[in-house]
Amino acid sequence: RDSQQADIKHLSGWKQWRRTSSKSLKKVLSEVKELSSYLELWRHDIHSIEGKFGTGIQSYFSFLRFLVLLNFIIFILMFSFVTLPSVIAKYGVFNSSFAKIPPKNIEPHCTVYEPSGTKGLTYFYTYLKDLLSGTGFLEVTSLFYGYYTIDAAWISILRYNLPLAYLLATFAYLALSLIWIIKRSVGGFKQNLVHDEDPFQSYCNKVFAGWDFCITDPSAARLKHRSLQYELQTNLEEERLKQKIADRTTKEKLRIYSLRIFINIIVLAVLSGCFYSIYRATVFSQENSSVSIRYDIRRDSANLVVQYLPSIVITMANFLAPQIFSFLSRFEDYSAAFEIRLTLLRCVFVRLANIGVLLVSLWSQISYCDTDKCKACGYNYELYPCWESEVGQEMYKLMIFDFIIILAVTLFVDFPRKLLVTHCSCKPVQWCGLQEFGISDNVLEIIYGQTICWIGTFFSPLLPAIATVKYFIIFYIKKISLIHTRKPAARPFRASSSNFFFLVVLLFGLILAFVPLGVSIAHIPSSKACGPFRSFNTSWAVIPVTILEFPKGLQQVLYGIASEAFAVPFFMVICLVMFYFIALAGAHKRVVEQLREQLVMEGRDKMFLITKITEAQR
């Protein structure tokens, strides 16, 4: 410390001020960070869950908090740049005004759109039906794409280009989600590399550093003890299985490979059945629920069931397919860890692919044209005059139905089961016991809902607000379910591997969302009767039109960036940078291996010296 003060005396006044200011700024930032930690959402609840059930289950609730914050920020983004300017312009706030430019060179029949808004005296069940399906009075609100029909808004003397803002806000929330997920997954990826690098190191970590000192509950402590015991047994079992695989004869290999091929054929058949059922349900729903009957409760209820038919079929597929996959995986003779990962991979695929099949089914109906009038519009204008709002309603129904199912399972399955186990001493009831709180199943459940949100936000800009409220309520539902109606899983994940796994699956969901959004924006013709892009052939067409309004010099720069003359050298530079980092990573890996070998040699030297000292003492 004295030497540091002596060095400071020799510095100039400017450098001394910079050093003092830097230290003061670091101290202030540290205090602000410490203060902000107390303002963190659900801080006390998550710490309490961590103390009672360990870091594995805590990682699920932390992940749920991350999705709440992500959806809230997406909602703020879409509301600020899309919904708020539209509302301000339509109601003339701040002396604002708006302009609607009629589409040019468009057939008149393509511009006809009469929303099924509630008119006159209606019954309560009609409002309830509209609330559940997104039709009626909700269809004409700012919740859906069809509400945003203005082309430009003037706030004072400033012109606001709503179509461009709508498209850029979509790109912004997708880019924000991608960057945030990658940033959070880097830490988990590093920890996974450390855990999976060396089997011997894995044994040492379990024996000497495997205990979770955050656990204070005795039952959770016993569970953690059994978990460590299970992990050690699993590692030994995997070593035994590797030896068994090495000792297999040709006949045994032929038998097991034939069985695996047969099981995978069954898996493909189950997936095909799920996809075909979703396709047929979607087609049936779209063809039979286009006309709403409002004067008969029975028919109206049947119409509501028809509208929800794709959501019901998808939910049944999401429930039945994982049960079948889990049963079949027992006969494939894989290791326990690989069996779990394979089952989870199949479950992820079926959940996310079901959404893709639903969208493909909708697009096949939207793009189906068999008359010249329909071909002039580019889409099925009779059944889908505003097809973006229709897609938004499907995503809205999926999200609402998913929330209803989560709530219903907790109220009508978990709680009665808890009461039976507590107050009934029958052997079958006690044998069934409480339902386990499966971390992976719950994570796949909310990632499925988040993928729906990402896809639906373009067609329903306020859908992130619904997702935020939904996940906020789900947090308390799952917390109550964990504490009162369920028990922790017998084979919990480590927090590090859990967080990384959650984020990787979430990244798959985001990549899946890129595909339908890209097709909807760049390929399918936009509706000519509603929405901000009715004057453009596709939603992407607003970008070239906006560029034409720029100065000539800036246009040339942008066209140059988009040309092959820039793209090819840029791609080559990116490849060179990527190869450099790959080579650098390989070099670092070799250094790590050399250091590990050096540590092993030093350990042997120490053991040799200890042996010699012991012999000399004798």
BAKOLFI-85647 format. One record per residue (C-alpha): residue in three letters; x negated, y, z negated. Coordinates in Angstrom, 1 decimal. Example, Ala and Ser with C-alpha at 12.3 -4.5 7.8 and 13.67 -1.06 7.14 Angstrom:
// BAKOLFI-85647
R   rest       xx       yy       zz
R    Ala    -12.3     -4.5     -7.8
R    Ser    -13.7     -1.1     -7.1
// end
This chain:
// BAKOLFI-85647
R   rest       xx       yy       zz
R    Arg      0.0      0.0      0.0
R    Asp     -2.9      2.4     -0.8
R    Ser     -4.5      1.6      2.5
R    Gln     -1.2      2.4      4.3
R    Gln     -0.9      5.7      2.5
R    Ala     -4.6      6.5      3.4
R    Asp     -3.8      5.7      7.1
R    Ile     -0.8      8.0      7.0
R    Lys     -3.0     10.9      5.8
R    His     -5.2     10.6      8.9
R    Leu     -2.1     10.8     11.2
R    Ser     -0.9     14.0     12.8
R    Gly      2.2     15.7     11.5
R    Trp      4.2     14.6     14.5
R    Lys      3.3     10.9     14.0
R    Gln      3.9     11.1     10.3
R    Trp      7.4     12.5     10.9
R    Arg      8.1      9.7     13.5
R    Arg      7.0      7.0     11.1
R    Thr      9.1      8.5      8.2
R    Ser     12.1      8.9     10.5
R    Ser     11.8      5.3     11.8
R    Lys     11.7      3.9      8.2
R    Ser     14.7      6.1      7.2
R    Leu     16.6      5.0     10.3
R    Lys     15.9      1.3      9.6
R    Lys     17.0      1.7      6.0
R    Val     20.3      3.4      7.0
R    Leu     21.0      0.8      9.7
R    Ser     20.4     -2.0      7.1
R    Glu     22.8     -0.4      4.6
R    Val     25.4      0.2      7.4
R    Lys     25.1     -3.5      8.4
R    Glu     25.4     -4.6      4.8
R    Leu     28.5     -2.4      4.3
R    Ser     30.1     -3.6      7.6
R    Ser     29.8     -7.2      6.4
R    Tyr     32.3     -6.4      3.7
R    Leu     34.7     -5.1      6.4
R    Glu     34.4     -8.4      8.3
R    Leu     37.7    -10.0      9.1
R    Trp     38.6    -13.0      6.8
R    Arg     35.2    -12.8      5.1
R    His     36.4    -14.1      1.8
R    Asp     38.7    -16.8      3.3
R    Ile     36.0    -18.2      5.5
R    His     33.4    -18.2      2.6
R    Ser     36.0    -20.0      0.5
R    Ile     36.6    -22.7      3.2
R    Glu     32.8    -23.0      3.6
R    Gly     32.4    -23.6     -0.2
R    Lys     35.1    -26.2     -0.4
R    Phe     34.7    -28.1      2.9
R    Gly     31.2    -27.4      4.2
R    Thr     29.8    -25.5      7.2
R    Gly     31.3    -27.9      9.8
R    Ile     35.0    -26.9      9.2
R    Gln     33.9    -23.3      8.4
R    Ser     32.4    -23.1     12.0
R    Tyr     35.9    -23.8     13.4
R    Phe     37.5    -20.8     11.5
R    Ser     34.5    -18.6     12.4
R    Phe     35.1    -19.5     16.1
R    Leu     38.8    -18.7     15.7
R    Arg     37.8    -15.3     14.3
R    Phe     35.6    -14.7     17.3
R    Leu     38.5    -15.4     19.7
R    Val     40.7    -13.0     17.7
R    Leu     38.1    -10.2     18.1
R    Leu     37.5    -11.1     21.8
R    Asn     41.2    -10.9     22.7
R    Phe     41.7     -7.7     20.7
R    Ile     38.9     -6.0     22.7
R    Ile     40.3     -7.3     26.0
R    Phe     43.7     -5.9     25.0
R    Ile     42.1     -2.5     24.2
R    Leu     40.4     -2.6     27.6
R    Met     43.5     -3.4     29.6
R    Phe     45.8     -1.1     27.6
R    Ser     43.4      1.8     27.8
R    Phe     42.7      1.6     31.6
R    Val     45.9      0.1     33.0
R    Thr     48.9      0.3     30.7
R    Leu     48.4      3.7     29.0
R    Pro     47.7      5.7     32.2
R    Ser     50.9      4.2     33.8
R    Val     53.1      5.0     30.8
R    Ile     51.6      8.6     30.5
R    Ala     52.2      9.2     34.2
R    Lys     55.8      7.7     34.3
R    Tyr     56.9      9.7     31.3
R    Gly     55.2     13.0     32.2
R    Val     53.0     13.2     29.1
R    Phe     50.3     16.0     29.2
R    Asn     51.9     17.5     32.4
R    Ser     51.0     14.3     34.2
R    Ser     52.7     12.9     37.4
R    Phe     52.4      9.9     39.6
R    Ala     52.6      9.0     43.3
R    Lys     54.1      6.0     45.0
R    Ile     52.9      5.5     48.5
R    Pro     55.2      3.2     50.6
R    Pro     53.4      0.3     52.3
R    Lys     52.6      0.9     56.0
R    Asn     53.1     -1.6     58.8
R    Ile     55.1     -3.9     56.5
R    Glu     58.4     -5.5     57.4
R    Pro     61.3     -4.1     55.3
R    His     62.4     -7.5     54.0
R    Cys     59.0     -8.0     52.3
R    Thr     59.5     -4.9     50.1
R    Val     62.8     -6.1     48.5
R    Tyr     62.5     -6.9     44.8
R    Glu     65.4     -6.9     42.3
R    Pro     64.2     -7.9     38.9
R    Ser     66.6    -10.0     36.8
R    Gly     66.7     -7.3     34.1
R    Thr     69.5     -7.3     31.5
R    Lys     72.4     -5.1     32.6
R    Gly     75.5     -4.4     30.7
R    Leu     76.8     -6.3     27.7
R    Thr     74.8     -9.6     27.1
R    Tyr     74.9    -12.3     24.5
R    Phe     72.2    -12.9     21.9
R    Tyr     71.1    -16.2     23.3
R    Thr     70.4    -14.4     26.6
R    Tyr     67.9    -12.2     24.8
R    Leu     66.4    -15.2     23.1
R    Lys     66.1    -17.0     26.5
R    Asp     64.5    -14.0     28.1
R    Leu     62.1    -13.7     25.1
R    Leu     61.0    -17.3     25.5
R    Ser     60.7    -17.4     29.3
R    Gly     59.6    -13.8     30.1
R    Thr     62.6    -13.1     32.3
R    Gly     65.4    -10.6     32.0
R    Phe     64.5     -7.5     30.0
R    Leu     60.9     -8.6     29.6
R    Glu     60.4     -8.9     33.4
R    Val     60.7     -5.1     33.9
R    Thr     58.4     -4.1     31.0
R    Ser     54.7     -3.3     31.0
R    Leu     54.0     -6.9     30.0
R    Phe     54.0     -8.1     33.6
R    Tyr     52.3     -7.2     36.8
R    Gly     55.5     -5.9     38.6
R    Tyr     55.8     -2.9     36.2
R    Tyr     52.7     -1.2     37.6
R    Thr     54.0      0.2     40.8
R    Ile     52.3      3.6     40.9
R    Asp     49.4      4.2     43.3
R    Ala     47.9      7.2     41.7
R    Ala     48.4      9.2     38.5
R    Trp     47.5     12.9     38.0
R    Ile     46.7     13.9     34.5
R    Ser     46.2     17.7     34.6
R    Ile     44.0     18.1     37.7
R    Leu     42.4     14.6     37.5
R    Arg     43.4     11.9     39.9
R    Tyr     43.5      8.3     38.4
R    Asn     43.3      5.5     40.9
R    Leu     45.4      2.8     39.2
R    Pro     44.8     -0.1     41.7
R    Leu     41.1      0.4     41.4
R    Ala     41.2      0.6     37.6
R    Tyr     43.4     -2.5     37.5
R    Leu     40.9     -4.5     39.5
R    Leu     37.8     -3.1     37.7
R    Ala     39.4     -3.8     34.3
R    Thr     39.9     -7.4     35.3
R    Phe     36.2     -7.7     36.3
R    Ala     35.2     -6.0     33.1
R    Tyr     37.1     -8.3     30.7
R    Leu     35.7    -11.4     32.5
R    Ala     32.2    -10.0     32.4
R    Leu     32.5     -9.1     28.8
R    Ser     33.7    -12.5     27.9
R    Leu     30.9    -14.2     29.8
R    Ile     28.1    -12.0     28.3
R    Trp     29.5    -12.4     24.7
R    Ile     29.8    -16.2     25.0
R    Ile     26.3    -16.6     26.4
R    Lys     24.9    -14.3     23.7
R    Arg     26.5    -16.3     20.9
R    Ser     25.5    -19.6     22.5
R    Val     21.8    -18.9     22.7
R    Gly     21.3    -19.4     18.9
R    Gly     23.1    -22.7     18.9
R    Phe     21.2    -23.9     21.9
R    Lys     17.9    -23.2     20.2
R    Gln     19.0    -25.1     17.1
R    Asn     20.2    -28.0     19.2
R    Leu     16.8    -28.3     20.8
R    Val     15.2    -28.4     17.4
R    His     17.6    -31.1     16.1
R    Asp     17.4    -33.3     19.2
R    Glu     13.7    -33.0     20.0
R    Asp     12.3    -35.8     17.8
R    Pro     14.1    -38.8     16.2
R    Phe     11.6    -38.9     13.4
R    Gln     12.3    -35.2     12.7
R    Ser     16.0    -36.0     12.7
R    Tyr     15.5    -38.6     10.0
R    Cys     13.4    -36.1      7.9
R    Asn     16.1    -33.4      8.3
R    Lys     18.8    -35.7      7.1
R    Val     16.8    -37.1      4.1
R    Phe     15.1    -33.9      2.9
R    Ala     17.3    -31.0      4.3
R    Gly     20.6    -32.6      5.1
R    Trp     22.5    -31.5      2.0
R    Asp     25.0    -28.6      2.3
R    Phe     24.4    -26.5     -0.9
R    Cys     27.5    -24.4     -0.1
R    Ile     29.8    -27.3     -1.2
R    Thr     31.2    -26.8     -4.7
R    Asp     34.3    -29.1     -4.5
R    Pro     33.6    -32.7     -5.9
R    Ser     35.7    -34.4     -3.2
R    Ala     34.0    -32.4     -0.5
R    Ala     30.6    -33.3     -2.1
R    Arg     31.5    -37.0     -2.0
R    Leu     32.6    -36.5      1.6
R    Lys     29.3    -34.9      2.5
R    His     27.5    -37.8      0.8
R    Arg     29.4    -40.3      2.9
R    Ser     28.8    -38.2      6.0
R    Leu     25.0    -38.3      5.5
R    Gln     25.2    -42.0      4.8
R    Tyr     27.3    -42.4      8.0
R    Glu     24.8    -40.4     10.1
R    Leu     21.9    -42.5      8.9
R    Gln     23.8    -45.7      9.6
R    Thr     24.8    -44.3     13.0
R    Asn     21.1    -43.6     13.9
R    Leu     20.1    -47.1     12.8
R    Glu     23.0    -48.5     14.8
R    Glu     21.9    -46.6     17.9
R    Glu     18.4    -48.0     17.5
R    Arg     19.9    -51.5     17.2
R    Leu     22.1    -50.8     20.2
R    Lys     19.1    -49.7     22.3
R    Gln     17.3    -52.9     21.4
R    Lys     20.5    -54.9     22.3
R    Ile     20.7    -53.1     25.7
R    Ala     17.0    -53.9     26.3
R    Asp     17.7    -57.6     25.6
R    Arg     20.7    -57.9     27.8
R    Thr     20.7    -60.6     30.5
R    Thr     21.7    -60.0     34.1
R    Lys     25.1    -61.7     33.5
R    Glu     25.9    -59.5     30.5
R    Lys     24.9    -56.3     32.4
R    Leu     27.2    -57.4     35.3
R    Arg     30.1    -58.0     32.8
R    Ile     29.8    -54.7     30.9
R    Tyr     29.3    -52.6     34.1
R    Ser     32.3    -54.3     35.7
R    Leu     34.4    -53.5     32.6
R    Arg     33.3    -49.9     32.6
R    Ile     34.2    -49.5     36.2
R    Phe     37.6    -51.0     35.6
R    Ile     38.2    -48.7     32.6
R    Asn     37.2    -45.6     34.6
R    Ile     39.6    -46.7     37.3
R    Ile     42.3    -46.7     34.6
R    Val     41.2    -43.3     33.4
R    Leu     41.4    -41.9     37.0
R    Ala     44.9    -43.5     37.3
R    Val     46.0    -41.8     34.0
R    Leu     44.6    -38.4     35.3
R    Ser     46.3    -38.9     38.6
R    Gly     49.6    -39.7     36.9
R    Cys     49.3    -36.5     34.7
R    Phe     48.4    -34.3     37.7
R    Tyr     51.3    -35.7     39.8
R    Ser     53.8    -35.3     37.0
R    Ile     52.7    -31.7     36.5
R    Tyr     53.0    -31.0     40.2
R    Arg     56.5    -32.6     40.5
R    Ala     57.7    -30.8     37.3
R    Thr     56.4    -27.4     38.6
R    Val     58.1    -27.9     42.0
R    Phe     61.3    -29.0     40.4
R    Ser     61.2    -26.1     37.9
R    Gln     60.6    -23.5     40.6
R    Glu     63.3    -24.8     42.9
R    Asn     66.0    -25.2     40.3
R    Ser     65.5    -22.2     37.9
R    Ser     65.4    -19.3     40.4
R    Val     69.0    -18.5     39.8
R    Ser     69.8    -17.6     36.1
R    Ile     73.4    -18.5     34.9
R    Arg     74.3    -16.2     32.1
R    Tyr     77.9    -17.1     31.3
R    Asp     77.7    -20.7     30.0
R    Ile     75.5    -21.5     27.0
R    Arg     75.1    -25.2     28.0
R    Arg     74.0    -24.4     31.5
R    Asp     71.8    -21.5     30.3
R    Ser     70.1    -23.8     27.8
R    Ala     69.6    -26.4     30.5
R    Asn     68.1    -23.7     32.7
R    Leu     65.7    -22.7     29.9
R    Val     64.6    -26.4     29.6
R    Val     64.1    -26.5     33.4
R    Gln     62.0    -23.3     33.2
R    Tyr     59.9    -24.8     30.4
R    Leu     59.6    -28.2     32.2
R    Pro     55.9    -27.6     33.4
R    Ser     54.9    -26.5     29.9
R    Ile     56.6    -29.5     28.3
R    Val     54.9    -32.0     30.8
R    Ile     51.5    -30.4     30.3
R    Thr     51.8    -30.6     26.5
R    Met     52.8    -34.3     26.7
R    Ala     49.9    -34.9     29.0
R    Asn     47.5    -33.1     26.6
R    Phe     48.8    -35.3     23.8
R    Leu     49.1    -38.8     25.4
R    Ala     45.9    -38.7     27.6
R    Pro     43.4    -38.2     24.8
R    Gln     45.0    -41.1     22.8
R    Ile     44.6    -43.4     25.8
R    Phe     41.0    -42.3     26.4
R    Ser     40.1    -42.8     22.8
R    Phe     41.6    -46.4     22.9
R    Leu     39.8    -47.3     26.2
R    Ser     36.4    -46.0     25.1
R    Arg     36.2    -48.6     22.3
R    Phe     35.8    -51.4     25.0
R    Glu     33.0    -49.6     26.9
R    Asp     30.3    -50.7     24.5
R    Tyr     28.6    -47.2     24.2
R    Ser     26.9    -45.8     21.1
R    Ala     29.1    -44.1     18.6
R    Ala     27.8    -40.6     19.4
R    Phe     28.0    -41.1     23.2
R    Glu     31.5    -42.5     22.8
R    Ile     32.7    -39.4     21.0
R    Arg     31.1    -37.1     23.6
R    Leu     32.5    -39.0     26.5
R    Thr     36.0    -39.0     25.0
R    Leu     35.7    -35.2     24.3
R    Leu     34.5    -34.6     27.8
R    Arg     37.5    -36.5     29.2
R    Cys     39.9    -34.6     26.9
R    Val     38.4    -31.2     28.0
R    Phe     38.7    -32.2     31.6
R    Val     42.4    -33.2     31.3
R    Arg     43.4    -30.1     29.4
R    Leu     41.7    -27.6     31.7
R    Ala     42.5    -29.5     34.9
R    Asn     46.2    -29.5     33.9
R    Ile     46.2    -25.7     34.1
R    Gly     44.5    -25.9     37.5
R    Val     47.1    -28.4     38.8
R    Leu     49.9    -26.1     37.6
R    Leu     48.3    -23.1     39.5
R    Val     47.7    -25.2     42.7
R    Ser     51.4    -26.3     42.5
R    Leu     52.5    -22.7     42.2
R    Trp     50.3    -21.5     45.0
R    Ser     51.6    -24.3     47.3
R    Gln     55.1    -22.9     46.6
R    Ile     54.1    -19.3     47.0
R    Ser     52.2    -19.9     50.3
R    Tyr     54.8    -22.1     51.9
R    Cys     56.2    -20.4     54.9
R    Asp     58.4    -22.0     57.6
R    Thr     60.0    -18.9     59.2
R    Asp     58.6    -15.9     61.2
R    Lys     59.9    -13.5     58.5
R    Cys     58.0    -15.3     55.8
R    Lys     54.8    -15.5     57.9
R    Ala     55.1    -11.7     58.4
R    Cys     54.9    -11.2     54.6
R    Gly     52.2    -13.9     54.1
R    Tyr     54.0    -15.6     51.2
R    Asn     57.4    -17.0     50.3
R    Tyr     59.1    -13.6     49.8
R    Glu     62.6    -15.2     49.3
R    Leu     61.6    -17.3     46.3
R    Tyr     58.7    -15.1     45.1
R    Pro     59.4    -11.5     45.9
R    Cys     56.8    -10.6     43.2
R    Trp     54.8    -13.8     42.9
R    Glu     52.2    -12.2     40.5
R    Ser     54.9    -11.7     37.9
R    Glu     56.1    -15.2     38.4
R    Val     52.6    -16.6     37.7
R    Gly     52.4    -14.3     34.7
R    Gln     55.6    -15.7     33.4
R    Glu     54.3    -19.2     33.7
R    Met     51.1    -18.3     31.7
R    Tyr     53.3    -16.5     29.2
R    Lys     55.5    -19.6     28.7
R    Leu     52.5    -21.8     28.4
R    Met     51.1    -19.6     25.6
R    Ile     54.4    -19.3     23.8
R    Phe     55.1    -23.1     24.0
R    Asp     51.6    -23.9     22.8
R    Phe     52.1    -21.7     19.7
R    Ile     55.6    -23.3     19.1
R    Ile     54.0    -26.8     19.2
R    Ile     51.2    -25.9     16.8
R    Leu     53.8    -24.4     14.4
R    Ala     56.2    -27.3     14.7
R    Val     53.5    -30.0     14.1
R    Thr     52.5    -28.2     10.9
R    Leu     56.1    -27.7      9.6
R    Phe     57.8    -30.9     10.8
R    Val     54.9    -33.5     10.9
R    Asp     52.2    -32.5      8.5
R    Phe     54.3    -31.3      5.5
R    Pro     56.7    -34.3      5.6
R    Arg     53.8    -36.6      5.8
R    Lys     52.1    -34.9      2.8
R    Leu     55.3    -35.3      0.8
R    Leu     55.6    -39.0      1.7
R    Val     52.0    -39.7      0.8
R    Thr     52.3    -37.8     -2.5
R    His     55.7    -39.1     -3.7
R    Cys     56.0    -42.5     -2.0
R    Ser     54.0    -45.5     -3.2
R    Cys     54.9    -47.8     -0.3
R    Lys     51.8    -49.6      1.1
R    Pro     52.5    -48.6      4.8
R    Val     52.7    -44.9      3.8
R    Gln     49.6    -45.0      1.7
R    Trp     47.8    -46.9      4.4
R    Cys     48.6    -44.2      6.9
R    Gly     47.5    -41.5      4.4
R    Leu     47.0    -37.8      5.3
R    Gln     46.2    -36.7      8.8
R    Glu     42.5    -35.8      9.3
R    Phe     41.6    -32.2     10.2
R    Gly     39.8    -33.0     13.4
R    Ile     37.5    -30.1     14.3
R    Ser     37.1    -31.1     18.0
R    Asp     40.8    -31.5     18.6
R    Asn     41.7    -28.2     17.0
R    Val     38.9    -26.5     19.0
R    Leu     40.2    -27.9     22.3
R    Glu     43.6    -26.7     21.3
R    Ile     42.6    -23.1     21.0
R    Ile     40.2    -23.2     24.0
R    Tyr     43.1    -24.4     26.1
R    Gly     45.1    -21.3     24.9
R    Gln     42.2    -19.0     25.6
R    Thr     41.8    -20.3     29.1
R    Ile     45.5    -19.5     29.7
R    Cys     44.9    -16.0     28.4
R    Trp     42.0    -15.4     30.7
R    Ile     43.9    -16.5     33.7
R    Gly     47.1    -14.8     32.8
R    Thr     45.7    -11.3     31.9
R    Phe     45.5    -10.3     35.5
R    Phe     49.2    -11.2     36.0
R    Ser     50.3    -10.0     32.5
R    Pro     48.0     -7.2     31.2
R    Leu     49.4     -7.3     27.7
R    Leu     48.9    -11.1     27.3
R    Pro     45.7    -10.6     25.2
R    Ala     47.8     -8.8     22.6
R    Ile     50.0    -11.8     22.3
R    Ala     47.0    -14.1     22.1
R    Thr     45.5    -11.9     19.3
R    Val     48.7    -12.2     17.3
R    Lys     48.9    -15.9     18.0
R    Tyr     45.4    -16.7     16.9
R    Phe     45.8    -14.4     13.8
R    Ile     48.8    -16.5     12.7
R    Ile     47.2    -19.8     13.7
R    Phe     44.3    -18.9     11.3
R    Tyr     46.6    -18.9      8.3
R    Ile     48.6    -21.9      9.6
R    Lys     45.4    -24.0     10.0
R    Lys     44.1    -22.8      6.6
R    Ile     47.3    -23.8      4.8
R    Ser     47.3    -27.1      6.7
R    Leu     43.7    -27.8      5.8
R    Ile     44.1    -27.1      2.1
R    His     47.6    -28.5      1.5
R    Thr     48.6    -31.1      4.2
R    Arg     45.4    -32.5      5.7
R    Lys     42.1    -33.9      4.7
R    Pro     38.6    -33.2      6.2
R    Ala     37.5    -35.6      9.0
R    Ala     35.3    -38.5      7.8
R    Arg     32.8    -37.7     10.5
R    Pro     32.3    -33.9     10.5
R    Phe     30.0    -32.1     12.9
R    Arg     27.0    -30.1     11.8
R    Ala     27.7    -26.3     12.0
R    Ser     24.8    -25.7     14.5
R    Ser     25.9    -28.4     16.9
R    Ser     29.6    -27.5     16.4
R    Asn     29.1    -23.8     17.3
R    Phe     27.1    -24.7     20.4
R    Phe     29.7    -27.3     21.5
R    Phe     32.6    -24.9     21.0
R    Leu     30.9    -22.2     23.1
R    Val     29.9    -24.6     25.9
R    Val     33.5    -25.8     26.2
R    Leu     34.8    -22.2     26.0
R    Leu     32.3    -21.4     28.8
R    Phe     33.8    -24.2     30.9
R    Gly     37.2    -22.7     30.3
R    Leu     36.0    -19.2     31.5
R    Ile     34.4    -20.7     34.6
R    Leu     37.7    -22.4     35.4
R    Ala     39.5    -19.1     35.0
R    Phe     37.2    -17.5     37.6
R    Val     38.4    -19.8     40.3
R    Pro     42.2    -19.1     40.3
R    Leu     41.6    -15.4     39.7
R    Gly     39.1    -15.2     42.6
R    Val     41.6    -17.0     44.9
R    Ser     44.5    -14.7     43.8
R    Ile     42.4    -11.5     44.2
R    Ala     40.6    -12.3     47.5
R    His     42.6    -14.9     49.4
R    Ile     46.4    -14.8     48.6
R    Pro     48.2    -11.8     50.1
R    Ser     49.4     -9.5     47.4
R    Ser     53.2     -8.9     46.9
R    Lys     54.5     -6.0     49.1
R    Ala     57.5     -5.3     46.8
R    Cys     55.8     -4.7     43.4
R    Gly     52.5     -4.1     41.7
R    Pro     49.6     -1.7     42.3
R    Phe     48.3     -3.6     45.3
R    Arg     51.5     -3.6     47.4
R    Ser     49.9     -1.3     50.0
R    Phe     46.9     -3.6     50.5
R    Asn     46.7     -7.0     52.2
R    Thr     44.9     -8.5     49.2
R    Ser     43.9     -7.1     45.8
R    Trp     40.3     -7.1     46.8
R    Ala     41.1     -4.8     49.8
R    Val     41.2     -1.8     47.4
R    Ile     37.4     -1.9     47.1
R    Pro     36.5     -1.3     50.8
R    Val     39.2      1.4     51.0
R    Thr     37.7      3.2     47.9
R    Ile     34.2      2.9     49.3
R    Leu     35.4      4.7     52.5
R    Glu     36.2      7.7     50.3
R    Phe     32.6      8.0     49.1
R    Pro     30.0     10.3     50.7
R    Lys     28.3      8.9     53.8
R    Gly     24.9      8.4     52.0
R    Leu     26.4      6.5     49.2
R    Gln     28.4      4.3     51.6
R    Gln     25.2      3.4     53.5
R    Val     23.5      2.5     50.2
R    Leu     26.4      0.2     49.2
R    Tyr     26.7     -1.4     52.6
R    Gly     22.9     -2.0     52.5
R    Ile     23.2     -3.7     49.1
R    Ala     26.0     -5.9     50.5
R    Ser     24.0     -6.8     53.7
R    Glu     21.9     -9.9     54.3
R    Ala     18.8     -7.7     54.6
R    Phe     19.1     -7.0     50.9
R    Ala     20.7    -10.2     49.7
R    Val     18.0    -12.6     51.1
R    Pro     15.0    -10.8     49.6
R    Phe     16.9    -10.3     46.3
R    Phe     17.7    -14.0     46.2
R    Met     14.1    -14.9     46.8
R    Val     12.9    -12.6     44.0
R    Ile     15.5    -14.1     41.7
R    Cys     14.3    -17.6     42.6
R    Leu     10.7    -16.6     41.9
R    Val     11.6    -15.1     38.5
R    Met     13.6    -18.3     37.7
R    Phe     10.6    -20.6     38.7
R    Tyr      8.3    -18.4     36.6
R    Phe     10.5    -18.8     33.5
R    Ile     10.9    -22.5     34.1
R    Ala      7.1    -22.9     34.4
R    Leu      6.7    -20.8     31.2
R    Ala      9.2    -22.9     29.4
R    Gly      7.3    -26.1     30.5
R    Ala      4.0    -24.6     29.3
R    His      5.5    -23.7     25.9
R    Lys      6.9    -27.2     25.6
R    Arg      3.5    -28.7     26.3
R    Val      2.0    -26.4     23.7
R    Val      4.6    -27.5     21.2
R    Glu      3.8    -31.2     21.9
R    Gln      0.1    -30.5     21.4
R    Leu      0.8    -28.8     18.1
R    Arg      3.0    -31.6     17.0
R    Glu      0.3    -34.1     17.8
R    Gln     -2.2    -31.9     16.0
R    Leu      0.0    -31.9     12.9
R    Val      0.3    -35.7     13.1
R    Met     -3.5    -36.0     13.3
R    Glu     -4.0    -33.6     10.4
R    Gly     -1.5    -35.7      8.4
R    Arg     -3.4    -38.8      9.1
R    Asp     -6.7    -37.1      8.1
R    Lys     -5.1    -36.0      4.8
R    Met     -3.9    -39.6      4.2
R    Phe     -7.4    -40.9      4.9
R    Leu     -9.0    -38.3      2.5
R    Ile     -6.5    -39.1     -0.2
R    Thr     -7.3    -42.8      0.2
R    Lys    -11.0    -42.2      0.0
R    Ile    -10.5    -40.0     -3.2
R    Thr     -8.4    -42.7     -4.8
R    Glu    -11.1    -45.3     -4.0
R    Ala    -13.8    -43.1     -5.4
R    Gln    -11.9    -42.5     -8.6
R    Arg    -11.7    -46.3     -9.2
// end
